[in-house]
Amino acid sequence: MKYGTDTELTPFAFRLDAHSGVPVYRQLIDQVQGAIAMAVLKPGDQLPTVRLVAVELAINPNTVMRAYRELEIRGVLDTQQGTGTFVADRPAEATDEEKARKLSQLAGEFVARAGAAGLSRDELIEALRRYGIESRPDTTGAQPSDAQPTDTQPRRTS
């Protein structure tokens, strides 16, 4: 894909969580991949410059370069010298290992934050069920009450 000088910078901003225990460069990578998955960033969109991200987040520019370089190696980003860094035409799909790592990381962070807020495991499971029912369109025509019990759902005895 050719990138011109008339490309507008996408209104995308990084946020860091200093308490997550996740390295900064990994947080940057995960945020870019998440933004692509949620269509906040689309192929051809320009990312903020290394210098801009480093200044705004008060981090070393080499950290931003490391994240961008890793995403470029994976085929997620394209960097054009003198023009900028852009989302690649076809972002590479995450490997099963990357998906498992990300899921484990997200689940761990979620459970830790919920625990710190005084929420129980059962409350989390119920909230996830409600979220899943409310956020996904049902293409099967089944109603939530039609769901078969799973190991985490109480079994009804009649």
C-alpha positions in Angstrom: 0.0 0.0 0.0 1.2 3.5 -0.8 1.0 6.0 1.9 0.8 9.7 1.0 1.5 12.8 2.9 -2.2 13.7 2.9 -3.0 10.8 5.4 -4.6 12.1 8.6 -3.3 10.9 11.9 -5.8 8.6 13.5 -7.2 9.8 16.8 -5.6 6.9 18.7 -3.9 7.4 22.1 -2.0 4.9 24.2 -2.6 4.5 27.9 -0.2 2.8 30.3 -1.0 0.9 33.5 2.0 1.1 35.7 0.5 -1.3 38.2 -0.3 -4.1 35.8 3.1 -5.7 35.9 3.0 -5.9 32.1 6.1 -4.4 30.3 5.4 -1.1 28.7 6.3 -2.3 25.2 3.8 -5.3 25.6 1.1 -2.8 26.7 1.7 -0.8 23.5 1.6 -3.9 21.3 -1.6 -5.2 23.0 -3.3 -1.8 22.6 -2.5 -1.6 18.9 -3.7 -5.1 18.3 -6.8 -4.5 20.4 -7.6 -1.3 18.5 -7.3 -3.2 15.2 -9.5 -6.0 16.4 -12.2 -3.4 17.5 -11.8 -1.5 14.2 -10.6 1.6 16.0 -7.6 1.3 13.7 -8.1 0.2 10.1 -5.6 -0.7 7.4 -3.9 2.4 6.2 -4.4 4.4 9.4 -1.3 6.2 10.6 -0.1 5.7 14.2 1.4 8.4 16.3 5.2 8.9 15.8 7.7 7.3 18.1 8.7 10.6 19.4 5.1 11.8 20.1 4.2 8.6 22.0 7.5 8.7 24.0 6.9 12.4 25.0 3.2 11.9 25.8 3.8 8.8 27.9 7.1 10.0 29.3 8.9 6.8 28.2 12.1 6.0 26.3 11.6 6.3 22.5 13.4 2.9 22.2 10.5 1.3 24.1 8.1 2.6 21.4 10.4 1.6 18.6 10.6 -1.9 20.1 6.8 -2.2 20.1 6.4 -0.8 16.6 9.3 -3.0 15.3 7.7 -6.2 16.8 4.4 -5.3 15.2 6.1 -4.7 11.9 7.8 -8.1 12.1 4.4 -9.7 12.7 3.0 -7.9 9.6 0.6 -5.8 11.6 2.3 -2.4 10.8 4.2 -1.0 7.9 6.8 1.8 8.4 7.6 4.1 5.6 10.8 6.1 6.1 9.9 9.8 6.3 6.2 9.2 6.1 5.3 7.3 9.3 4.0 4.0 10.7 0.7 2.6 9.3 -1.6 -0.3 10.0 -0.8 -2.9 7.4 -3.3 -3.9 4.7 -3.9 -7.3 6.2 -3.0 -7.5 9.9 -1.5 -10.9 10.7 -3.7 -13.2 12.8 -2.6 -13.9 16.3 -1.2 -17.4 16.8 -2.9 -19.8 19.3 -0.1 -19.2 21.7 -0.5 -15.4 21.5 -4.2 -15.7 22.0 -3.8 -18.0 25.0 -1.2 -15.6 26.5 -3.5 -12.6 26.0 -6.5 -14.4 27.4 -4.5 -15.5 30.5 -3.2 -12.0 31.0 -6.6 -10.4 30.6 -8.3 -12.9 32.9 -5.6 -12.4 35.5 -5.9 -8.7 35.4 -9.7 -8.9 35.5 -9.7 -11.3 38.5 -7.1 -9.2 40.4 -9.0 -5.9 39.9 -12.3 -7.5 40.7 -10.9 -9.0 43.9 -9.4 -5.7 44.9 -12.9 -4.2 44.4 -14.4 -6.9 46.8 -16.2 -8.9 44.1 -16.5 -12.7 44.4 -15.7 -15.3 41.6 -19.5 -16.1 41.3 -20.3 -12.4 40.9 -17.7 -12.2 38.1 -19.0 -15.3 36.3 -22.6 -13.9 36.5 -21.4 -10.5 35.1 -19.6 -12.2 32.3 -22.7 -14.2 31.4 -24.9 -11.1 31.4 -22.3 -9.3 29.3 -22.2 -12.1 26.8 -26.0 -12.2 26.5 -26.3 -8.5 26.2 -23.4 -7.8 23.8 -23.8 -10.5 21.2 -26.7 -10.9 18.8 -28.2 -14.3 19.1 -28.3 -15.9 15.6 -29.6 -19.3 16.8 -32.9 -18.0 18.1 -32.3 -19.6 21.5 -33.3 -17.7 24.6 -30.8 -17.4 27.5 -33.1 -19.7 29.5 -32.6 -22.4 26.8 -28.9 -22.6 27.5 -27.6 -26.0 28.7 -26.0 -26.0 32.1 -22.3 -26.0 32.2 -19.9 -26.9 35.0 -20.1 -23.4 36.3 -23.9 -23.2 36.2 -26.0 -24.8 38.9 -27.9 -27.8 37.7 -31.6 -27.8 38.1 -33.3 -30.9 39.5 -37.0 -31.3 38.8 
